[in-house]
Amino acid sequence: MNIPTPVVGFGTLSSGEVILIFLVCLLFFGAKRLPELARSLGKSLHEFKKAASEVEDSFRTAMNETDLKKPAAGGPPPASLPPPAPKAPEATTPEKTV
């Protein structure tokens, strides 16, 4: 059984509904402005996808760099970190008896 995926809060759009939306847009914007609007919408979507792709690529690069900096389990610590400082002995106070 093939069930179409609904849009959030709405069902899927039928061909009649798409034609109605196109006609309403044609009435609002006119035949001369409609191609300009479609072209600018396409450019905007292209720029948005490009920016989203760049953000995703930079995120992946940052994640790969942090994975490379992590030492392997059980391996020696990276050479760039200084060795841990020795701990000073804790000062003890004599206990009072009552």
Secondary structure in CASP SS format (residue, H / E / C, confidence):
PFRMAT SS
TARGET T0000
AUTHOR 0000-0000-0000
METHOD secondary structure of the structure
MODEL  1
M C 1.00
N C 1.00
I C 1.00
P C 1.00
T C 1.00
P C 1.00
V C 1.00
V C 1.00
G C 1.00
F C 1.00
G C 1.00
T C 1.00
L C 1.00
S C 1.00
S H 1.00
G H 1.00
E H 1.00
V H 1.00
I H 1.00
L H 1.00
I H 1.00
F H 1.00
L H 1.00
V H 1.00
C H 1.00
L H 1.00
L H 1.00
F H 1.00
F H 1.00
G H 1.00
A H 1.00
K H 1.00
R H 1.00
L H 1.00
P H 1.00
E H 1.00
L H 1.00
A H 1.00
R H 1.00
S H 1.00
L H 1.00
G H 1.00
K H 1.00
S H 1.00
L H 1.00
H H 1.00
E H 1.00
F H 1.00
K H 1.00
K H 1.00
A H 1.00
A H 1.00
S H 1.00
E H 1.00
V H 1.00
E H 1.00
D H 1.00
S H 1.00
F H 1.00
R H 1.00
T H 1.00
A H 1.00
M H 1.00
N H 1.00
E H 1.00
T H 1.00
D H 1.00
L H 1.00
K H 1.00
K C 1.00
P C 1.00
A C 1.00
A C 1.00
G C 1.00
G C 1.00
P C 1.00
P C 1.00
P C 1.00
A C 1.00
S C 1.00
L C 1.00
P C 1.00
P C 1.00
P C 1.00
A C 1.00
P C 1.00
K C 1.00
A C 1.00
P C 1.00
E C 1.00
A C 1.00
T C 1.00
T C 1.00
P C 1.00
E C 1.00
K C 1.00
T C 1.00
V C 1.00
END
